Amino acid sequence: MDRATSLNWKDRNRDKVAEYTQHRQKHDPAFRAMKATAQRRRKARQRAGTSLEDCDSIKMIYEQAMALQRITGIEYHVDHMVPLSLGGKHEPGNLQIITAVKNMKKGARPIWP
């Protein structure tokens, strides 16, 4: 099911969605934690002004890192060239795939071209 179909179904079935969500929030601590995490990410994306197209590109970068890890057996990270803590953006042009060892050594220092 694609995103548009899912959103249409949710729009037509608001009562069912609300009832289901309320039940899960009351009885499932993992759901509350997952919802809080999603909300933090959504707010961060809004603050950063990340578009949906950028989100798809970013997702592809993370998928490439996971594929590299499966192929080589070496752990890879997606790194922000200019760290978020120094004003870098969470956008495709600021991301690179590097080994976990290099990323841990780099820390929150920027890589300037």
Contact map, one row per residue, 1 for C-alpha under 8 A:
11101100000000000000000000000000000000000000000000000000000000000000000000000000000000000000000000000000000000000
11111100000000000000000000000000000000000000000000000000000000000000000000000000000000000000000000000000000000000
11111110000000000000000000000000000000000000000000000000000000000000000000000000000000000000000000000000000000000
01111111000000000000000000000000000000000000000000000000000000000000000000000000000000000000000000000000000000000
11111111100000000000000000000000000000000000000000000000000000000000000000000000000000000000000000000000000000000
11111111110000000000000000000000000000000000000000000000000000000000000000000000000000000000000000000000000000000
00111111111000000000000000000000000000000000000000000000000000000000000000000000000000000000000000000000000000000
00011111111100000000000000000000000000000000000000000000000000000000000000000000000000000000000000000000000000000
00001111111110000000000000000000000000000000000000000000000000000000000000000000000000000000000000000000000000000
00000111111111001000000000000000000000000000000000000000000000000000000000000000000000000000000000000000000000000
00000011111111000000000000000000000000000000000000000000000000000000000000000000000000000000000000000000000000000
00000001111111000000000000000000000000000000000000000000000000000000000000000000000000000000000000000000000000000
00000000111111111000000000000000000000000000000000000000000000000000000000000000000000000000000000000000000000000
00000000011111111100000000000000000000000000000000000000000000000000000000000000000000000000000000000000000000000
00000000000011111110000000000000000000000000000000000000000000000000000000000000000000000000000000000000000000000
00000000000011111111000000000000000000000000000000000000000000000000000000000000000000000000000000000000000000000
00000000010011111111100000000000000000000000000000000000000000000000000000000000000000000000000000000000000000000
00000000000001111111110000000000000000000000000000000000000000000000000000000000000000000000000000000000000000000
00000000000000111111111000000000000000000000000000000000000000000000000000000000000000000000000000000000000000000
00000000000000011111111100000000000000000000000000000000000000000000000000000000000000000000000000000000000000000
00000000000000001111111110000000000000000000000000000000000000000000000000000000000000000000000000000000000000000
00000000000000000111111111000000000000000000000000000000000000000000000000000000000000000000000000000000000000000
00000000000000000011111111100000000000000000000000000000000000000000000000000000000000000000000000000000000000000
00000000000000000001111111110011000000000000000000000000000000000000000000000000000000000000000000000000000000000
00000000000000000000111111111011000000000000000000000000000000000000000000000000000000000000000000000000000000000
00000000000000000000011111111000000000000000000000000000000000000000000000000000000000000000000000000000000000000
00000000000000000000001111111000000000000000000000000000000000000000000000000000000000000000000000000000000000000
00000000000000000000000111111111000000000000000000000000000000000000000000000000000000000000000000000000000000000
00000000000000000000000011111111100000000000000000000000000000000000000000000000000000000000000000000000000000000
00000000000000000000000000011111110000000000000000000000000000000000000000000000000000000000000000000000000000000
00000000000000000000000110011111111000000000000000000000000000000000000000000000000000000000000000000000000000000
00000000000000000000000110011111111100000000000000000000000000000000000000000000000000000000000000000000000000000
00000000000000000000000000001111111110000000000000000000000000000000000000000000000000000000000000000000000000000
00000000000000000000000000000111111111000000000000000000000000000000000000000000000000000000000000000000000000000
00000000000000000000000000000011111111100000000000000000000000000000000000000000000000000000000000000000000000000
00000000000000000000000000000001111111110000000000000000000000000000000000000000000000000000000000000000000000000
00000000000000000000000000000000111111111000000000000000000000000000000000000000000000000000000000000000000000000
00000000000000000000000000000000011111111100000000000000000000000000000000000000000000000000000000000000000000000
00000000000000000000000000000000001111111110000000000000000000000000000000000000000000000000000000000000000000000
00000000000000000000000000000000000111111111000000000000000000000000000000000000000000000000000000000000000000000
00000000000000000000000000000000000011111111100000000000000000000000000000000000000000000000000000000000000000000
00000000000000000000000000000000000001111111110000000000000000000000000000000000000000000000000000000000000000000
00000000000000000000000000000000000000111111111000000000000000000000000000000000000000000000000000000000000000000
00000000000000000000000000000000000000011111111100000000000000000000000000000000000000000000000000000000000000000
00000000000000000000000000000000000000001111111111000000000000000000000000000000000000000000000000000000000000000
00000000000000000000000000000000000000000111111111000000000000000000000000000000000000000000000000000000000000000
00000000000000000000000000000000000000000011111110000000000000000000000000000000000000000000000000000000000000000
00000000000000000000000000000000000000000001111111000000000000000000000000000000000000001100000000000000000000000
00000000000000000000000000000000000000000000111111100000000000000000000000000000000000000000000000000000000000000
00000000000000000000000000000000000000000000110111110110000000000000000000000000000000000110000000000000000000000
00000000000000000000000000000000000000000000000011111110000000000000000000000000000000000000000000000000000000000
00000000000000000000000000000000000000000000000001111111000000000000000000000000000000000000000000000000000000000
00000000000000000000000000000000000000000000000000111111100000000000000000000000000000000000000000000000000000000
00000000000000000000000000000000000000000000000001111111110000000000000000000000000000000011000000000000000000000
00000000000000000000000000000000000000000000000001111111111000000000000000000000000000000010000000000000000000000
00000000000000000000000000000000000000000000000000011111111100000000000000000000000000000000000000000000000000000
00000000000000000000000000000000000000000000000000001111111110000000000000000000000000000001000000000000000000000
00000000000000000000000000000000000000000000000000000111111111000000000000000000000000000011000000000000000000000
00000000000000000000000000000000000000000000000000000011111111100000000000000000000000000000000000000000000000000
00000000000000000000000000000000000000000000000000000001111111110000000000000000000000000000000000000000000000000
00000000000000000000000000000000000000000000000000000000111111111000000000000100000000000001001110000000000000000
00000000000000000000000000000000000000000000000000000000011111111100000000000100000000000000000000000000000000000
00000000000000000000000000000000000000000000000000000000001111111110000000000000000000000000000000000000000000000
00000000000000000000000000000000000000000000000000000000000111111111000000000000000000000000000000000000000000000
00000000000000000000000000000000000000000000000000000000000011111111100000011100000000000000000010000000000000000
00000000000000000000000000000000000000000000000000000000000001111111110000010000000000000000000000000000000000000
00000000000000000000000000000000000000000000000000000000000000111111111000000000000000000000000000000000000000000
00000000000000000000000000000000000000000000000000000000000000011111111111010000000000000000000000000000000000000
00000000000000000000000000000000000000000000000000000000000000001111111111110000000000000000000000000000000000000
00000000000000000000000000000000000000000000000000000000000000000111111111000000000000000000000000000000000000000
00000000000000000000000000000000000000000000000000000000000000000011111110000000000000000000000000000000000000000
00000000000000000000000000000000000000000000000000000000000000000001111111000000000000000000000000000000000000000
00000000000000000000000000000000000000000000000000000000000000000001111111100000000000000000000000000000000000000
00000000000000000000000000000000000000000000000000000000000000000001110111110000000000000000000000100000000000000
00000000000000000000000000000000000000000000000000000000000000000000100011111000000000000000000000110000000000000
00000000000000000000000000000000000000000000000000000000000000001101100001111100000000000000000011110000000000000
00000000000000000000000000000000000000000000000000000000000000001000000000111110000000000000000011110010000000000
00000000000000000000000000000000000000000000000000000000000011001000000000011111000000000000001111000000000000000
00000000000000000000000000000000000000000000000000000000000000000000000000001111100000000000001111000010000000000
00000000000000000000000000000000000000000000000000000000000000000000000000000111111100011100011100000000000000000
00000000000000000000000000000000000000000000000000000000000000000000000000000011111000010000011100000000000001110
00000000000000000000000000000000000000000000000000000000000000000000000000000001111101111000010000000000000011110
00000000000000000000000000000000000000000000000000000000000000000000000000000001111111111000000000000000000111000
00000000000000000000000000000000000000000000000000000000000000000000000000000001011111111100000000000000000000000
00000000000000000000000000000000000000000000000000000000000000000000000000000000001111110000000000000000000100000
00000000000000000000000000000000000000000000000000000000000000000000000000000000011111110000000000000000000100000
00000000000000000000000000000000000000000000000000000000000000000000000000000000011111111000000000000000000000000
00000000000000000000000000000000000000000000000000000000000000000000000000000001111111111100010000000000000000000
00000000000000000000000000000000000000000000000100000000000000000000000000000001011100111110010000000000000000000
00000000000000000000000000000000000000000000000101000000000000000000000000000001000100011111011000000000000000000
00000000000000000000000000000000000000000000000001000110010000000000000000000000000000001111111000000000000000000
00000000000000000000000000000000000000000000000000000100110010000000000000000000000000000111111000000000000000000
00000000000000000000000000000000000000000000000000000000000000000000000000000000000000000011111000000000000000000
00000000000000000000000000000000000000000000000000000000000000000000000000000001110000011111111100000000000000000
00000000000000000000000000000000000000000000000000000000000010000000000000000111100000000111111110000000000000000
00000000000000000000000000000000000000000000000000000000000010000000000000000111100000000000011111000000000000000
00000000000000000000000000000000000000000000000000000000000010001000000000011110000000000000001111100000000000000
00000000000000000000000000000000000000000000000000000000000000000000000000011110000000000000000111110110000000000
00000000000000000000000000000000000000000000000000000000000000000000000001111000000000000000000011111110000000000
00000000000000000000000000000000000000000000000000000000000000000000000000111000000000000000000001111111000000000
00000000000000000000000000000000000000000000000000000000000000000000000000000000000000000000000000111111100000000
00000000000000000000000000000000000000000000000000000000000000000000000000000000000000000000000001111111110000000
00000000000000000000000000000000000000000000000000000000000000000000000000001010000000000000000001111111111000000
00000000000000000000000000000000000000000000000000000000000000000000000000000000000000000000000000011111111000000
00000000000000000000000000000000000000000000000000000000000000000000000000000000000000000000000000001111111000000
00000000000000000000000000000000000000000000000000000000000000000000000000000000000000000000000000000111111110000
00000000000000000000000000000000000000000000000000000000000000000000000000000000000000000000000000000011111110000
00000000000000000000000000000000000000000000000000000000000000000000000000000000001011000000000000000000011111000
00000000000000000000000000000000000000000000000000000000000000000000000000000000011000000000000000000000011111100
00000000000000000000000000000000000000000000000000000000000000000000000000000000111000000000000000000000000111110
00000000000000000000000000000000000000000000000000000000000000000000000000000000110000000000000000000000000011111
00000000000000000000000000000000000000000000000000000000000000000000000000000000110000000000000000000000000001111
00000000000000000000000000000000000000000000000000000000000000000000000000000000000000000000000000000000000000111
